[in-house]
Amino acid sequence: MMTATDAFATPSQRPFWAKIAPLLKQADGLFHKAADFLTPVADLLARYWVAAAFFSSGLTKTLTGSFTVFGHTFNYPLSVFPTESTFTLFEYEYHVPLLPSMLAAYLGTAAELLLPVFLFLGLGTRYAALAMFVFNIVAVVSYPELMAAGLAEHQVWGLLLLITLCHGPGKLSLDHLIGRLVRR
């Protein structure tokens, strides 16, 4: 037989959420540690994704060849000099506002080859991201025949560049390394 004092002596059962709350807190902590660990990799991949797209586009617009100095011929795989077909594209297809087509061809080709290198390496990253963000907008405005799929790609690149511009290059960048060396 149970008395009134026995009822008070038995420990009360903890509610379900009181039991599971510490486990959820621990899982949340592990999730945040994993996200913090992967953030630099995600920053690098975002920079790489955009840089690769623009750099490969720039490669299609350049000359390859050789030059001779003091009787020795040097071959180069790429240059910032546009091909004749690039000049034709800028004259008849791409309608860059405010710039003559020849100057636009030189500047566009150089931008597509140089800015992605800075972006990928994470050197002057925010400036490179800003320049490429503006370049991306000019590319969309200059080519009115851009199809929906091409426009969607430019929107993704623009978003990744905007995130890089606002967030910075992350820990896997020369900017971060230089910052650490300067602070020492």
SETI-628911 format. One record per residue: x, y, z of N, C-alpha, C, O, CB in turn; residue in one letter. Coordinates in steps of 0.02 Angstrom, whole numbers, plus 50000, padded with zeros to 5 digits. Glycine has a CB too. Example, Ala and Ser with C-alpha at 12.3 -4.5 7.8 and 13.67 -1.06 7.14 Angstrom:
% residues 2
506604971650390506154977550390506604983550390507124983450423505654977650452a
506424988850354506844994750357506455000250394506705005750402507044997050286s
***
This chain:
% residues 184
500424994250000500005000050000500445006250000500945006550036499525000050060m
500265011049961500655017149952500355022649995499745023749996500675019249878m
500785025850031500555031350074500685037950039501005038249987500895031150142t
500435043250070500525049950042501255051950041501475055449996500115055050081a
501645049750089502355051450091502745047650037503245050250012502655049950160t
502525041650019502855037949966502765041349898503215041049856502575030749963d
502205044449888502085047849824502565053649815502775055249759501355050249821a
502725056849871503195062549866503915060149861504345063949837503115067049926f
504065054249882504745051649883504975049249814505575049049802504805046149933a
504535047249770504735044749704504945050649660504605055749658504155040749671t
505495049849626505715055349582505235056249523504975051349496506425054049556p
505125062449505504675063749449505035062549383505645063349378504415071049452s
504675060549334504965059249268505095065849233504685070449234504485054849226q
505695066449200505855072449161505475072149095505405066849065506615073049149r
505235077949072504895078049007505375075948951505985076348958504595085048994p
505085073848896505475071548838505965076948814506545075348801505005069548780f
505735083148809506165088448782506745090048830507275092148808505755094748769w
506645089148893507185090348941507725085048932508315086448946506915090249013a
507545079148911508035073948899508415074948834509015073848830507695067148898k
508055077248783508365077648717508715084348705509145084748660507835076648664i
508555089448744508855096048733509615096048736509925099148692508595100948785a
509945092648784510675092548783510965089148721511495091248696510935088848845p
510625084048697510855080748635510805085348575511245085548532510455074248623l
510245089048571510155093748516510675099348519510935101548467509455096748518l
510825101648579511335106848587512015104348564512395107948531511365109248660k
512175098248582512815095248562512845094248486513355095648455512925088448598q
512305091948456512275091048383512345097848347512685098348296511615087648362a
512015102948375512065109648346512785112248349513025115348301511595114448382d
513115110948404513815113048411514265109548360514695112748330514065111548481g
514155103148350514545099348300514405101948230514865102548189514385091848304l
513775103448216513595106148150513945112848137514205113948083512825107148145f
513955117148187514285123648179515045122848171515355126548133514135128148239h
515345118148206516065116948198516215114348128516705116548097516305111848250k
515795109948102515895107348034515805112947983516195113347935515395101648019a
515305117247993515195122847947515785127747950516005130247898514535126447963a
516035129148009516615133548016517225130647981517625134247952516765134848090d
517305124047985517865120647953517805120947877518305121747842517905113347976f
517185120247850517075120047778517005126947745517055127347684516465115947764l
516895132147784516805138847756517385141047711517255143447656516705143847811t
518015140347732518565142347687518565138447621518735141247569519225141447722p
518385132147624518355128147563517795130747518517885131247457518235120647580v
517225132247547516665135047507516855141747477516675143047419516035135747551a
517215145947514517435152447487517895151347427517825154647376517805156547542d
518365146647434518825145147379518455142447318518595144447262519365140147402l
517985137947329517605135047274517185140247238517125140047177517165129447299l
516895144847275516505150247244516955154647201516775156447145516135154547298a
517545156347227518015160447188518245156647126518295159447072518625162447231r
518395150147134518615146147078518085145547024518235146246965518815139147102y
517465144447044516915143546997516865149446949516825148646888516245142547034w
516865155446977516805161446936517445162646897517415164246837516645167546980v
518015161946929518655163246896518745158546836518975160746783519235162346945a
518575152246844518665147446789518225149346729518435148846672518495140346813a
517615151346743517155153246688517415159146649517425159046587516455154746716a
517625164346684517865170346650518545169146616518655171546560517915176246699f
518995165546649519655164346620519595160146557519935161646507520105160846671f
519185154946558519115150846497518805154846441518975153746383518695144546512s
518345159446457518065163746405518605168346376518625169546316517485167946434s
519045170846420519585175146397520075171446352520335174246303519955178046456g
520205165146367520665161146326520415160346254520825159946208520775154346357l
519765160146245519495159346177519585165646135519505165546074518755157546181t
519755171146167519815177546132520535179646118520645185146093519475182846171k
521025175546135521725177646131522125174246077521935169046050522055176546197t
522685177346063523175174646015523675170246052523815171246111523535180345978l
523925165446017524515161846040525035162745986524865164045929524365154246055t
525645161946004526155162845953526845163145983526985159946033526025169045914g
527275166945950527975167445972528255174245955527965177945914528405161745941s
528815175845986529175181945969529915180345973530115175646007528985187846016f
530325184245938531035182945935531415188745965531295194545948531265181745863t
531875187246010532295192246042533015189646039533155184146062532075193746116v
533465193546009534175191846003534265184945971534695181045992534505191946071f
533875183545921533935177345884533625171245917533655165745889534645176045872g
533325172045975533015166446008532255167346006531995172746022533265165746082h
531905162045987531175162345981530855159846045531015154446070530925158145920t
530405163946072530025162246132529305160846112528985164946079530075167846186f
529055155146133528345153446121527945155246183528175154346239528265145946103n
527355157646173526915159146229526225156046215525965156246159526855166846242y
525945153046268525305149546258524715154246254524205152446224525195144746315p
524765160246283524225164946279524495171946287525055172946309523695163446332l
524095176546268524275183546278523635187246294523095184446293524635186546215s
523715193546308523115197646320522895201046255522455205346256523235202846375v
523205199146200523035202146136522465198346103522515192346092523645202346090f
521925201746087521345198446057521485196245984521915199145950520745203146058p
521125191245963521165188945894520725193545850520345197645875520945181545887t
520795192645784520375196445737519635194845748519205199245743520575194945664e
519485188445762518785186645773518515190045836517915191545840518725178945780s
518945191245885518725194845946518545202045929518045204645952519265194646000t
518965205145887518815212045866518155212245828517755216945836519385214845822f
518035207145786517415206845748516815205945795516295209245787517445201045698t
516885201645845516355200745894516175207245929515595208945936516555195545946l
516685210945950516565217245985516295222645939515955227245961517195219646019f
516445222045875516195227045828515465225745809515075230545802516625227145766e
515275219345799514615217845773514135214445822513525215245815514695213545713y
514385210745871513945207045916513865210445984513305211746007514225200045926e
514435211846015514425214946082514375222446074514775225446038515045212946123y
513895225446106513805232646101513965235846169513515237546207513085234446078h
514605236446183514835239246247514685246646248514915250346204515585237746259v
514315248946298514155256046300514765260346316515185258446357513605257346352p
514805266146284515305271346298516015269846277516455274046285515305272646370l
516145263946249516835262246228516855260446154516405257146129517105256446270l
517375262746119517475260346051517585252746051517865250046099518065263946016p
517375249445999517405242145998518115239446005518215234346038517105239545933s
518615242745976519295240245981519545240646053519855235946079519765244245934m
519415246246086519625247046156519245242046200519535239146246519495254246180l
518605241146187518205236346225518485229246217518495225346265517475236546203a
518715227546157519005220846145519635219946187519725214746218519155219846070a
520075224846187520695224346226520535224046301520795219746337521145230446211y
520125228646325519965228846396519585222646419519715219846472519565235046413l
519105220346378518715214446396519145208246399519085204246445518165213446346g
519585207346350520025201546349520505201646408520605196646441520415201246283t
520805207446421521265208046477520905206846543521165203446587521585215046478a
520305209446550519915208446612519755201046622519805198546678519265212546610a
519575197546569519405190546576520005186146590519935180546616519065188146512e
520595188546575521195184546588521535186446654521825182146687521695185346532l
521515192746673521885194946733521465194746797521705192246848522145201846722l
520865197246794520455197646855520315190746885520325190046946519795201046840l
520165185546845520055178946875520655176246912520575172546961519855174146821p
521255177946890521855175546925521885178646994522005175047043522505177346885v
521765185146999521745188447065521195185647109521285184447168521655196047056f
520605184547079520045181847116520195174947143520085173547202519415181647072l
520455170547101520595163647122521135163447176521065159847225520805159447062f
521675167247166522215167247215522005170747280522315169647332522825170647186l
521495174747277521285178447335521745184247350521905185647407521255173847395g
521965187647298522415193347305522055199547281521875200147222523075192247263l
521935204247327521525210047310520835207747292520515210247246521845214047252g
520595202847329519995199147310519375203447304518995202847255519865193747360t
519265207747352518655211847350518675216647291518155217947260518565215747415r
519255219247274519315223747216519205219847151518865222147105519995227247215y
519505213847148519405209547089518675207547082518395207547027519855203347093a
518355205847138517645203847136517215209747114516745208847076517415201347206a
517365215747138516985221647118517075222947043516585224147008517215227847158l
517695222647019517815223846948517465218546905517185220146853518575223846933a
517495212246927517165206946889516405207446894516065205646846517395200146913m
516145209746950515425210846957515185215946906514695214846871515245213147029f
515545221546901515375226746852515475224046781515055225146738515815233146862v
516015220446769516155217546704515585212746684515375212646626516835213746704f
515345208846731514805204146719514165207846698513815205746652514665199846782n
514015213346732513435217346713513515220246643513045220046603513325223046764i
514115222846628514235225646561514175220146509513915221446454514945228846558v
514405214146524514355208646476513625207046460513445205846403514705202446503a
513205207046511512485205546501512155211146461511765209846416512125204546568v
512315217346478512015223046444512255223546371511885225546327512185229646481v
512885221546360513195222346294512985217046244513075217846184513935222246300s
512715211646267512535206146222511785204746229511595200246267512955199746237y
511375208446193510655207746200510375200946178509825199046198510315213146162p
510745197246136510505190746112510645185146162510565179246145510835189146046e
510865186746222511005181746273510375177846289509865180746306511305185046337l
510415171346284509835167046297509705166446371510115168546412509945160146265m
509145163446389508945162746459509465158746499509615160546556508265159246464a
509735153446470510235149446506510865153546519511155153146573510405143046466a
511075157346469511665161646478511545167046530511995168646569511855164746413g
510945169746531510775174846580510775171846650510995175046698510085177846564l
510525165746657510515162446722511235161346748511375162246807510145155646718a
511695159346703512395158546723512685165146747513035165346798512805155746665e
512545170446710512805177046731512515179146798512845182446838512645182346678h
511885177346811511585178946876511935175146933512055177946986510835177346875q
512085168846921512435164846972513135167746984513335168547042512495157346951v
513495169346930514155172346938514115178946975514525180447019514495173446870w
513615182946958513525189346993513395188347067513665192047108512955193246961g
512975183447084512835182147154513465179747191513605182147246512285176847160l
513845175247161514465172847193514965178547201515315178947251514775167147151l
515005182947151515455188647157515215193547211515625196247248515505192347089l
514565194547216514295198847268514425195947338514595199647384513545199947258l
514345189447345514495186247410515235187047426515405188647483514305178747408i
515675185947377516385186747389516555194047405516965195347449516785184447327t
516235198647371516345205747385516145207447456516505211047491515945210047334l
515575204947479515335206647546515675202547601515845205247653514585205447550c
515795196147588516055191547639516825191747641517115190447694515815184447625h
517145193247586517865192947583518095186247556517685181847542518175194247651g
518745185447547519015179447514519035173247557519055167747530519695180847490p
519025173947622519065168147666519785166547684520255170047664518755162147633g
519865161247723520525159447750520995156447698521605156747706520445154647806k
520725153547645521155150547593521275155647538521055154747481520825144047563l
521625160947555521765166247507522425169647525522655169447582521185171447506s
522715172847475523325176647488523175182847530523605184947570523655178747422l
522595185747523522395191447565522425189447639522695193247679521695193947546d
522155183747656522155181347725522875180147749523055182147804521735174947733h
523275176847708523965175347725524365181847736524725182447785524295171047671l
524295186547690524645192947696524405196647758524815199547794524535197247633i
523755196547771523495199647832523785196747895523945200447942522745199047834g
523855190247898524155187047956524895188947964525125190048019524095179447952r
525255189247907525965191047911526055198347933526525199847969526305189947844l
525625202747911525665209847928525505210948002525805215248034525195213947884v
525035207148029524825207948099525345205348148525315206948207524175204448111r
525825201448125526335198648171526795203848196527245202448235526735193248137r
***
